[in-house]
Amino acid sequence: MKHPTIYIIANKRNGTLYTGVTSNLRKRIFEHKNKNAEGFSAKYNCHLLVYYEVFDDIENAIIREKQIKAGSRKKKLALIEGFNPNWNDLYETLC
């Protein structure tokens, strides 16, 4: 899946959240799941893809990522609950 995408991963339902941006969502989530991505997501075991948005260009994806990161935890939880109310791991649904 090679499209500019923002995503939120979690370690469990209502757990620790990580927001990121990538041009290859499937590859990036694979890296998080296998802890190839050092840093916050590996430290807190964030590997469940619970939310994502696809964009036409990377600039708009980065703007959206910054909006989400600047928002409150409550807003992030509302995004996830609206898109994925059961907090399923969406990784396997990616083409």
N, CA, C and O atoms as CSV, one atom per row, in Angstrom:
chain,resi,resn,atom,element,x,y,z
A,1,MET,N,N,0.855,-1.176,0.000
A,1,MET,CA,C,0.000,0.000,0.000
A,1,MET,C,C,0.896,1.232,0.000
A,1,MET,O,O,1.286,1.718,1.062
A,2,LYS,N,N,1.220,1.737,-1.179
A,2,LYS,CA,C,2.112,2.881,-1.284
A,2,LYS,C,C,1.339,4.164,-1.542
A,2,LYS,O,O,1.210,4.619,-2.678
A,3,HIS,N,N,0.833,4.731,-0.464
A,3,HIS,CA,C,0.126,5.995,-0.503
A,3,HIS,C,C,0.444,6.734,0.788
A,3,HIS,O,O,0.572,6.102,1.836
A,4,PRO,N,N,0.575,8.056,0.739
A,4,PRO,CA,C,0.790,8.789,1.982
A,4,PRO,C,C,-0.346,8.507,2.957
A,4,PRO,O,O,-1.518,8.673,2.619
A,5,THR,N,N,-0.002,8.085,4.151
A,5,THR,CA,C,-0.989,7.638,5.128
A,5,THR,C,C,-0.575,8.064,6.522
A,5,THR,O,O,0.599,7.983,6.883
A,6,ILE,N,N,-1.539,8.517,7.303
A,6,ILE,CA,C,-1.297,8.705,8.732
A,6,ILE,C,C,-1.920,7.518,9.429
A,6,ILE,O,O,-2.879,6.927,8.933
A,7,TYR,N,N,-1.380,7.174,10.570
A,7,TYR,CA,C,-1.877,6.000,11.278
A,7,TYR,C,C,-1.733,6.180,12.779
A,7,TYR,O,O,-0.914,6.963,13.261
A,8,ILE,N,N,-2.553,5.431,13.499
A,8,ILE,CA,C,-2.433,5.346,14.952
A,8,ILE,C,C,-2.302,3.873,15.301
A,8,ILE,O,O,-3.096,3.039,14.866
A,9,ILE,N,N,-1.276,3.571,16.099
A,9,ILE,CA,C,-1.111,2.217,16.619
A,9,ILE,C,C,-1.232,2.282,18.134
A,9,ILE,O,O,-1.012,3.326,18.750
A,10,ALA,N,N,-1.586,1.149,18.717
A,10,ALA,CA,C,-1.771,1.069,20.161
A,10,ALA,C,C,-1.178,-0.232,20.681
A,10,ALA,O,O,-0.916,-1.159,19.914
A,11,ASN,N,N,-0.972,-0.291,21.992
A,11,ASN,CA,C,-0.500,-1.540,22.586
A,11,ASN,C,C,-1.669,-2.397,23.064
A,11,ASN,O,O,-1.518,-3.605,23.249
A,12,LYS,N,N,-2.834,-1.781,23.264
A,12,LYS,CA,C,-4.067,-2.482,23.651
A,12,LYS,C,C,-5.210,-1.476,23.581
A,12,LYS,O,O,-4.982,-0.282,23.386
A,13,ARG,N,N,-6.417,-1.952,23.737
A,13,ARG,CA,C,-7.586,-1.058,23.733
A,13,ARG,C,C,-7.431,-0.022,24.838
A,13,ARG,O,O,-7.156,-0.359,25.990
A,14,ASN,N,N,-7.613,1.247,24.471
A,14,ASN,CA,C,-7.486,2.374,25.391
A,14,ASN,C,C,-6.107,2.466,26.037
A,14,ASN,O,O,-5.955,3.065,27.101
A,15,GLY,N,N,-5.112,1.877,25.398
A,15,GLY,CA,C,-3.756,1.890,25.941
A,15,GLY,C,C,-2.931,3.035,25.385
A,15,GLY,O,O,-3.456,4.090,25.027
A,16,THR,N,N,-1.642,2.805,25.321
A,16,THR,CA,C,-0.707,3.787,24.797
A,16,THR,C,C,-0.894,3.920,23.292
A,16,THR,O,O,-1.035,2.921,22.587
A,17,LEU,N,N,-0.894,5.168,22.799
A,17,LEU,CA,C,-1.108,5.452,21.384
A,17,LEU,C,C,0.136,6.073,20.760
A,17,LEU,O,O,0.867,6.821,21.409
A,18,TYR,N,N,0.360,5.752,19.499
A,18,TYR,CA,C,1.437,6.353,18.715
A,18,TYR,C,C,0.853,6.762,17.372
A,18,TYR,O,O,0.178,5.968,16.716
A,19,THR,N,N,1.109,7.994,16.965
A,19,THR,CA,C,0.644,8.509,15.674
A,19,THR,C,C,1.838,8.717,14.761
A,19,THR,O,O,2.847,9.290,15.173
A,20,GLY,N,N,1.729,8.251,13.513
A,20,GLY,CA,C,2.819,8.392,12.570
A,20,GLY,C,C,2.323,8.651,11.165
A,20,GLY,O,O,1.121,8.649,10.903
A,21,VAL,N,N,3.276,8.877,10.256
A,21,VAL,CA,C,2.979,9.096,8.840
A,21,VAL,C,C,3.962,8.256,8.032
A,21,VAL,O,O,5.117,8.090,8.422
A,22,THR,N,N,3.492,7.727,6.902
A,22,THR,CA,C,4.326,6.875,6.063
A,22,THR,C,C,3.811,6.899,4.635
A,22,THR,O,O,2.679,7.316,4.389
A,23,SER,N,N,4.628,6.459,3.699
A,23,SER,CA,C,4.166,6.298,2.322
A,23,SER,C,C,3.895,4.822,2.009
A,23,SER,O,O,3.406,4.494,0.928
A,24,ASN,N,N,4.213,3.936,2.958
A,24,ASN,CA,C,3.992,2.503,2.771
A,24,ASN,C,C,3.490,1.920,4.089
A,24,ASN,O,O,4.273,1.438,4.908
A,25,LEU,N,N,2.186,1.971,4.277
A,25,LEU,CA,C,1.591,1.594,5.556
A,25,LEU,C,C,1.856,0.141,5.921
A,25,LEU,O,O,2.237,-0.146,7.056
A,26,ARG,N,N,1.666,-0.760,5.004
A,26,ARG,CA,C,1.852,-2.187,5.312
A,26,ARG,C,C,3.283,-2.453,5.801
A,26,ARG,O,O,3.484,-3.150,6.795
A,27,LYS,N,N,4.265,-1.896,5.102
A,27,LYS,CA,C,5.663,-2.090,5.485
A,27,LYS,C,C,5.947,-1.470,6.854
A,27,LYS,O,O,6.618,-2.075,7.690
A,28,ARG,N,N,5.436,-0.273,7.071
A,28,ARG,CA,C,5.704,0.430,8.329
A,28,ARG,C,C,5.101,-0.305,9.522
A,28,ARG,O,O,5.749,-0.422,10.562
A,29,ILE,N,N,3.879,-0.799,9.389
A,29,ILE,CA,C,3.252,-1.522,10.496
A,29,ILE,C,C,3.993,-2.836,10.738
A,29,ILE,O,O,4.163,-3.251,11.885
A,30,PHE,N,N,4.431,-3.487,9.672
A,30,PHE,CA,C,5.255,-4.695,9.817
A,30,PHE,C,C,6.490,-4.378,10.663
A,30,PHE,O,O,6.863,-5.155,11.541
A,31,GLU,N,N,7.114,-3.242,10.395
A,31,GLU,CA,C,8.286,-2.836,11.175
A,31,GLU,C,C,7.939,-2.629,12.646
A,31,GLU,O,O,8.688,-3.050,13.527
A,32,HIS,N,N,6.801,-1.979,12.914
A,32,HIS,CA,C,6.368,-1.791,14.307
A,32,HIS,C,C,6.109,-3.142,14.971
A,32,HIS,O,O,6.526,-3.360,16.109
A,33,LYS,N,N,5.435,-4.039,14.281
A,33,LYS,CA,C,5.106,-5.346,14.847
A,33,LYS,C,C,6.354,-6.165,15.173
A,33,LYS,O,O,6.360,-6.940,16.129
A,34,ASN,N,N,7.389,-5.996,14.390
A,34,ASN,CA,C,8.624,-6.754,14.585
A,34,ASN,C,C,9.694,-5.958,15.326
A,34,ASN,O,O,10.853,-6.367,15.406
A,35,LYS,N,N,9.282,-4.815,15.864
A,35,LYS,CA,C,10.158,-3.933,16.641
A,35,LYS,C,C,11.420,-3.547,15.880
A,35,LYS,O,O,12.486,-3.367,16.470
A,36,ASN,N,N,11.283,-3.421,14.554
A,36,ASN,CA,C,12.377,-2.907,13.728
A,36,ASN,C,C,12.435,-1.392,13.821
A,36,ASN,O,O,13.450,-0.781,13.489
A,37,ALA,N,N,11.343,-0.790,14.274
A,37,ALA,CA,C,11.264,0.654,14.449
A,37,ALA,C,C,11.584,0.951,15.913
A,37,ALA,O,O,10.727,0.804,16.784
A,38,GLU,N,N,12.817,1.367,16.176
A,38,GLU,CA,C,13.221,1.661,17.545
A,38,GLU,C,C,12.536,2.927,18.028
A,38,GLU,O,O,12.078,3.741,17.226
A,39,GLY,N,N,12.468,3.087,19.318
A,39,GLY,CA,C,11.908,4.298,19.889
A,39,GLY,C,C,10.631,4.032,20.640
A,39,GLY,O,O,10.449,2.973,21.240
A,40,PHE,N,N,9.747,5.012,20.596
A,40,PHE,CA,C,8.527,5.008,21.404
A,40,PHE,C,C,7.683,3.759,21.186
A,40,PHE,O,O,7.284,3.109,22.152
A,41,SER,N,N,7.406,3.414,19.931
A,41,SER,CA,C,6.506,2.289,19.659
A,41,SER,C,C,7.086,0.972,20.163
A,41,SER,O,O,6.346,0.128,20.668
A,42,ALA,N,N,8.378,0.785,20.034
A,42,ALA,CA,C,9.004,-0.445,20.539
A,42,ALA,C,C,9.024,-0.447,22.070
A,42,ALA,O,O,8.742,-1.470,22.694
A,43,LYS,N,N,9.351,0.677,22.662
A,43,LYS,CA,C,9.414,0.781,24.126
A,43,LYS,C,C,8.073,0.456,24.777
A,43,LYS,O,O,8.023,-0.209,25.811
A,44,TYR,N,N,6.984,0.930,24.163
A,44,TYR,CA,C,5.652,0.746,24.751
A,44,TYR,C,C,4.850,-0.357,24.066
A,44,TYR,O,O,3.650,-0.495,24.304
A,45,ASN,N,N,5.506,-1.137,23.223
A,45,ASN,CA,C,4.888,-2.294,22.554
A,45,ASN,C,C,3.653,-1.914,21.742
A,45,ASN,O,O,2.672,-2.658,21.726
A,46,CYS,N,N,3.691,-0.772,21.073
A,46,CYS,CA,C,2.589,-0.343,20.208
A,46,CYS,C,C,2.742,-1.038,18.856
A,46,CYS,O,O,3.701,-0.788,18.126
A,47,HIS,N,N,1.799,-1.902,18.534
A,47,HIS,CA,C,1.894,-2.672,17.291
A,47,HIS,C,C,0.537,-2.964,16.658
A,47,HIS,O,O,0.478,-3.562,15.584
A,48,LEU,N,N,-0.550,-2.555,17.299
A,48,LEU,CA,C,-1.889,-2.799,16.760
A,48,LEU,C,C,-2.335,-1.591,15.934
A,48,LEU,O,O,-2.477,-0.491,16.467
A,49,LEU,N,N,-2.551,-1.796,14.650
A,49,LEU,CA,C,-3.040,-0.720,13.780
A,49,LEU,C,C,-4.530,-0.531,14.053
A,49,LEU,O,O,-5.346,-1.388,13.714
A,50,VAL,N,N,-4.875,0.603,14.672
A,50,VAL,CA,C,-6.274,0.829,15.046
A,50,VAL,C,C,-6.943,1.946,14.249
A,50,VAL,O,O,-8.163,2.099,14.309
A,51,TYR,N,N,-6.154,2.734,13.497
A,51,TYR,CA,C,-6.725,3.850,12.734
A,51,TYR,C,C,-5.755,4.249,11.628
A,51,TYR,O,O,-4.538,4.199,11.807
A,52,TYR,N,N,-6.310,4.646,10.479
A,52,TYR,CA,C,-5.475,5.236,9.435
A,52,TYR,C,C,-6.315,6.063,8.477
A,52,TYR,O,O,-7.523,5.861,8.350
A,53,GLU,N,N,-5.652,7.000,7.804
A,53,GLU,CA,C,-6.247,7.832,6.756
A,53,GLU,C,C,-5.256,7.893,5.600
A,53,GLU,O,O,-4.059,8.085,5.818
A,54,VAL,N,N,-5.745,7.732,4.372
A,54,VAL,CA,C,-4.908,7.771,3.173
A,54,VAL,C,C,-5.087,9.127,2.485
A,54,VAL,O,O,-6.193,9.665,2.430
A,55,PHE,N,N,-3.981,9.671,1.962
A,55,PHE,CA,C,-3.978,10.985,1.316
A,55,PHE,C,C,-3.413,10.899,-0.094
A,55,PHE,O,O,-2.752,9.924,-0.454
A,56,ASP,N,N,-3.681,11.928,-0.882
A,56,ASP,CA,C,-3.152,12.003,-2.244
A,56,ASP,C,C,-1.703,12.457,-2.277
A,56,ASP,O,O,-0.960,12.106,-3.193
A,57,ASP,N,N,-1.295,13.245,-1.270
A,57,ASP,CA,C,0.084,13.727,-1.255
A,57,ASP,C,C,0.623,13.766,0.173
A,57,ASP,O,O,-0.134,13.878,1.138
A,58,ILE,N,N,1.929,13.674,0.282
A,58,ILE,CA,C,2.581,13.586,1.590
A,58,ILE,C,C,2.427,14.867,2.403
A,58,ILE,O,O,2.366,14.814,3.631
A,59,GLU,N,N,2.363,16.016,1.735
A,59,GLU,CA,C,2.230,17.276,2.462
A,59,GLU,C,C,0.943,17.303,3.290
A,59,GLU,O,O,0.961,17.687,4.459
A,60,ASN,N,N,-0.171,16.895,2.679
A,60,ASN,CA,C,-1.440,16.875,3.409
A,60,ASN,C,C,-1.436,15.820,4.511
A,60,ASN,O,O,-2.045,16.015,5.563
A,61,ALA,N,N,-0.761,14.719,4.274
A,61,ALA,CA,C,-0.656,13.684,5.307
A,61,ALA,C,C,0.118,14.219,6.514
A,61,ALA,O,O,-0.269,13.978,7.658
A,62,ILE,N,N,1.197,14.934,6.263
A,62,ILE,CA,C,1.993,15.491,7.359
A,62,ILE,C,C,1.200,16.545,8.131
A,62,ILE,O,O,1.274,16.603,9.358
A,63,ILE,N,N,0.447,17.371,7.419
A,63,ILE,CA,C,-0.406,18.367,8.084
A,63,ILE,C,C,-1.408,17.665,8.998
A,63,ILE,O,O,-1.609,18.078,10.140
A,64,ARG,N,N,-2.030,16.610,8.494
A,64,ARG,CA,C,-3.020,15.876,9.294
A,64,ARG,C,C,-2.363,15.191,10.491
A,64,ARG,O,O,-2.924,15.181,11.587
A,65,GLU,N,N,-1.180,14.620,10.283
A,65,GLU,CA,C,-0.470,13.988,11.399
A,65,GLU,C,C,-0.226,15.005,12.515
A,65,GLU,O,O,-0.424,14.699,13.691
A,66,LYS,N,N,0.198,16.200,12.149
A,66,LYS,CA,C,0.458,17.247,13.144
A,66,LYS,C,C,-0.819,17.656,13.866
A,66,LYS,O,O,-0.801,17.919,15.069
A,67,GLN,N,N,-1.947,17.710,13.119
A,67,GLN,CA,C,-3.236,18.036,13.750
A,67,GLN,C,C,-3.587,16.993,14.801
A,67,GLN,O,O,-3.970,17.330,15.921
A,68,ILE,N,N,-3.452,15.724,14.431
A,68,ILE,CA,C,-3.804,14.646,15.362
A,68,ILE,C,C,-2.880,14.656,16.573
A,68,ILE,O,O,-3.338,14.526,17.708
A,69,LYS,N,N,-1.588,14.809,16.337
A,69,LYS,CA,C,-0.635,14.833,17.451
A,69,LYS,C,C,-0.895,15.998,18.394
A,69,LYS,O,O,-0.699,15.880,19.604
A,70,ALA,N,N,-1.338,17.128,17.840
A,70,ALA,CA,C,-1.603,18.312,18.665
A,70,ALA,C,C,-2.916,18.182,19.438
A,70,ALA,O,O,-3.133,18.900,20.414
A,71,GLY,N,N,-3.779,17.282,19.013
A,71,GLY,CA,C,-5.071,17.106,19.655
A,71,GLY,C,C,-4.967,16.340,20.964
A,71,GLY,O,O,-3.937,15.742,21.275
A,72,SER,N,N,-6.018,16.370,21.694
A,72,SER,CA,C,-6.053,15.689,22.991
A,72,SER,C,C,-6.187,14.173,22.810
A,72,SER,O,O,-6.551,13.688,21.739
A,73,ARG,N,N,-5.893,13.461,23.856
A,73,ARG,CA,C,-6.089,12.015,23.860
A,73,ARG,C,C,-7.558,11.691,23.611
A,73,ARG,O,O,-7.878,10.733,22.907
A,74,LYS,N,N,-8.438,12.484,24.183
A,74,LYS,CA,C,-9.880,12.280,24.002
A,74,LYS,C,C,-10.254,12.330,22.523
A,74,LYS,O,O,-11.060,11.521,22.063
A,75,LYS,N,N,-9.681,13.265,21.777
A,75,LYS,CA,C,-9.959,13.378,20.342
A,75,LYS,C,C,-9.411,12.178,19.580
A,75,LYS,O,O,-10.051,11.685,18.651
A,76,LYS,N,N,-8.230,11.707,19.968
A,76,LYS,CA,C,-7.655,10.523,19.318
A,76,LYS,C,C,-8.529,9.301,19.566
A,76,LYS,O,O,-8.780,8.514,18.654
A,77,LEU,N,N,-8.988,9.147,20.794
A,77,LEU,CA,C,-9.860,8.011,21.117
A,77,LEU,C,C,-11.166,8.086,20.333
A,77,LEU,O,O,-11.682,7.062,19.885
A,78,ALA,N,N,-11.703,9.296,20.166
A,78,ALA,CA,C,-12.939,9.469,19.391
A,78,ALA,C,C,-12.714,9.094,17.921
A,78,ALA,O,O,-13.583,8.478,17.305
A,79,LEU,N,N,-11.557,9.461,17.353
A,79,LEU,CA,C,-11.226,9.068,15.978
A,79,LEU,C,C,-11.220,7.544,15.852
A,79,LEU,O,O,-11.833,6.978,14.947
A,80,ILE,N,N,-10.524,6.902,16.769
A,80,ILE,CA,C,-10.414,5.440,16.733
A,80,ILE,C,C,-11.786,4.802,16.897
A,80,ILE,O,O,-12.157,3.922,16.120
A,81,GLU,N,N,-12.536,5.231,17.891
A,81,GLU,CA,C,-13.853,4.642,18.174
A,81,GLU,C,C,-14.806,4.819,16.992
A,81,GLU,O,O,-15.611,3.931,16.714
A,82,GLY,N,N,-14.727,5.950,16.297
A,82,GLY,CA,C,-15.590,6.184,15.140
A,82,GLY,C,C,-15.219,5.329,13.939
A,82,GLY,O,O,-16.087,4.936,13.160
A,83,PHE,N,N,-13.946,5.044,13.790
A,83,PHE,CA,C,-13.420,4.306,12.636
A,83,PHE,C,C,-13.356,2.804,12.906
A,83,PHE,O,O,-13.572,1.991,12.007
A,84,ASN,N,N,-13.060,2.452,14.146
A,84,ASN,CA,C,-12.777,1.064,14.507
A,84,ASN,C,C,-13.261,0.818,15.944
A,84,ASN,O,O,-12.444,0.663,16.853
A,85,PRO,N,N,-14.585,0.781,16.150
A,85,PRO,CA,C,-15.126,0.720,17.516
A,85,PRO,C,C,-14.689,-0.493,18.334
A,85,PRO,O,O,-14.698,-0.432,19.563
A,86,ASN,N,N,-14.315,-1.571,17.696
A,86,ASN,CA,C,-13.877,-2.765,18.429
A,86,ASN,C,C,-12.365,-2.823,18.631
A,86,ASN,O,O,-11.844,-3.776,19.211
A,87,TRP,N,N,-11.682,-1.820,18.160
A,87,TRP,CA,C,-10.222,-1.741,18.272
A,87,TRP,C,C,-9.556,-2.969,17.655
A,87,TRP,O,O,-8.583,-3.497,18.193
A,88,ASN,N,N,-10.089,-3.413,16.525
A,88,ASN,CA,C,-9.472,-4.539,15.821
A,88,ASN,C,C,-8.124,-4.116,15.259
A,88,ASN,O,O,-7.919,-2.943,14.947
A,89,ASP,N,N,-7.207,-5.064,15.128
A,89,ASP,CA,C,-5.938,-4.803,14.466
A,89,ASP,C,C,-6.214,-4.819,12.967
A,89,ASP,O,O,-6.535,-5.866,12.405
A,90,LEU,N,N,-6.092,-3.672,12.324
A,90,LEU,CA,C,-6.451,-3.518,10.915
A,90,LEU,C,C,-5.333,-3.947,9.950
A,90,LEU,O,O,-5.510,-3.883,8.733
A,91,TYR,N,N,-4.220,-4.370,10.471
A,91,TYR,CA,C,-3.077,-4.727,9.640
A,91,TYR,C,C,-3.433,-5.778,8.591
A,91,TYR,O,O,-3.055,-5.637,7.428
A,92,GLU,N,N,-4.148,-6.817,8.978
A,92,GLU,CA,C,-4.488,-7.893,8.052
A,92,GLU,C,C,-5.490,-7.475,6.986
A,92,GLU,O,O,-5.655,-8.181,5.991
A,93,THR,N,N,-6.159,-6.351,7.169
A,93,THR,CA,C,-7.130,-5.879,6.177
A,93,THR,C,C,-6.474,-5.064,5.068
A,93,THR,O,O,-7.126,-4.730,4.079
A,94,LEU,N,N,-5.182,-4.738,5.222
A,94,LEU,CA,C,-4.481,-3.950,4.222
A,94,LEU,C,C,-4.163,-4.818,3.000
A,94,LEU,O,O,-3.788,-5.983,3.133
A,95,CYS,N,N,-4.318,-4.234,1.816
A,95,CYS,CA,C,-4.013,-4.964,0.572
A,95,CYS,C,C,-2.528,-5.016,0.309
A,95,CYS,O,O,-2.098,-5.590,-0.691
